[in-house]
């Protein structure tokens, strides 16, 4: 996935079995929620390998490499 400064919101899908959503774009920040494989999220932006996403009103950051353009089963 390439970095984009677009204001478009995109849909992405979670690849790993479990994925922590962080409050800041680093692995030491608080875990806001956890997602599971196949969940879809709204993607707002990507910065430095981290994707700013939301799921059911909860916003946070995940590593960009763990999101897919296509549904995951």
DRENTI-559191 format. One line per 2 residues: number of its first residue (from 1); for each residue x, y, z of N, C-alpha, C. Coordinates in steps of 0.02 Angstrom, whole numbers, plus 50000, padded with zeros to 5 digits. Example, Ala and Ser with C-alpha at 12.3 -4.5 7.8 and 13.67 -1.06 7.14 Angstrom:
<rs>
1	50660 49716 50390 50615 49775 50390 50660 49835 50390  50642 49888 50354 50684 49947 50357 50645 50002 50394
</rs>
This chain:
<rs>
1	50043 49941 50000 50000 50000 50000 50045 50061 50000  50028 50109 49961 50067 50170 49958 50038 50223 50003
3	50079 50269 50023 50055 50324 50065 50015 50373 50023  49962 50399 50052 49918 50443 50015 49896 50501 50058
5	49892 50559 50029 49868 50617 50065 49795 50632 50046  49763 50583 50015 49694 50589 49994 49647 50592 50054
7	49591 50625 50046 49542 50627 50100 49490 50571 50092  49501 50526 50045 49455 50470 50034 49462 50420 50091
9	49406 50392 50112 49406 50338 50161 49400 50273 50122  49444 50226 50138 49447 50163 50102 49429 50105 50148
11	49407 50050 50120 49394 49989 50160 49454 49943 50153  49475 49915 50208 49529 49866 50209 49508 49809 50255
13	49542 49752 50248 49525 49691 50285 49585 49668 50326  49571 49641 50386 49623 49619 50432 49650 49551 50410
15	49716 49545 50405 49748 49483 50382 49763 49435 50440  49795 49458 50496 49814 49410 50548 49753 49386 50589
17	49763 49331 50625 49709 49304 50667 49686 49355 50719  49735 49391 50749 49719 49444 50797 49763 49504 50782
19	49734 49564 50789 49772 49625 50774 49755 49679 50826  49806 49705 50860 49796 49759 50908 49789 49826 50872
21	49740 49865 50894 49732 49933 50869 49760 49979 50923  49810 50018 50906 49846 50060 50953 49822 50133 50952
23	49829 50167 51008 49809 50238 51012 49858 50284 50977  49920 50261 50969 49972 50299 50934 50009 50251 50887
25	50042 50277 50836 50075 50233 50788 50141 50204 50813  50137 50164 50866 50196 50128 50890 50172 50068 50931
27	50215 50019 50941 50196 49958 50975 50194 49963 51051  50215 50019 51079 50214 50026 51152 50154 50066 51177
29	50113 50093 51132 50056 50132 51153 49998 50087 51174  49949 50117 51207 49891 50083 51234 49852 50047 51178
31	49826 49988 51193 49785 49951 51146 49712 49974 51153  49685 50006 51102 49617 50032 51104 49566 49976 51095
33	49581 49929 51052 49538 49871 51040 49577 49819 51002  49547 49762 50992 49579 49708 50952 49532 49689 50896
35	49561 49673 50839 49522 49650 50781 49541 49578 50767  49498 49545 50727 49512 49476 50708 49514 49469 50632
37	49544 49415 50610 49552 49402 50539 49486 49409 50502  49487 49446 50447 49429 49455 50406 49387 49517 50422
39	49398 49547 50482 49362 49609 50498 49376 49662 50445  49326 49702 50430 49340 49758 50385 49346 49821 50427
41	49388 49867 50405 49399 49930 50440 49397 49986 50389  49387 50046 50413 49391 50106 50371 49461 50134 50378
43	49495 50144 50323 49563 50170 50321 49561 50244 50302  49591 50286 50345 49592 50358 50333 49658 50383 50305
45	49714 50357 50331 49779 50378 50306 49832 50328 50326  49889 50332 50293 49947 50290 50308 50007 50336 50317
47	50042 50327 50373 50101 50368 50389 50156 50323 50417  50212 50322 50385 50270 50285 50410 50256 50211 50423
49	50217 50180 50380 50202 50109 50388 50144 50094 50435  50114 50145 50463 50056 50137 50508 49994 50164 50474
51	49938 50127 50482 49875 50146 50453 49828 50172 50508  49798 50230 50497 49749 50258 50543 49681 50233 50521
53	49648 50193 50564 49586 50160 50545 49531 50171 50597  49471 50149 50580 49417 50147 50630 49376 50084 50619
55	49346 50062 50674 49301 50004 50673 49248 50017 50726  49186 50023 50706 49130 50033 50752 49142 50091 50800
57	49166 50147 50773 49175 50207 50813 49238 50211 50853  49280 50160 50850 49344 50161 50885 49399 50175 50834
59	49439 50226 50847 49493 50247 50801 49560 50228 50829  49607 50211 50785 49674 50196 50808 49719 50177 50750
61	49777 50150 50768 49830 50136 50721 49847 50062 50719  49860 50035 50660 49884 49967 50651 49940 49970 50599
63	49983 49919 50600 50035 49915 50548 50001 49903 50481  50020 49944 50433 49992 49942 50365 49998 49873 50333
65	50052 49837 50348 50064 49772 50316 50012 49720 50336  49973 49732 50388 49923 49685 50411 49853 49696 50382
67	49848 49741 50333 49784 49755 50301 49786 49734 50228  49729 49710 50204 49723 49686 50135 49671 49726 50097
69	49682 49733 50033 49633 49766 49989 49572 49722 49978  49583 49656 49981 49530 49607 49966 49507 49572 50030
71	49445 49548 50031 49421 49511 50090 49466 49451 50105  49474 49436 50169 49518 49383 50193 49474 49329 50225
73	49487 49266 50208 49448 49212 50239 49491 49166 50279
</rs>
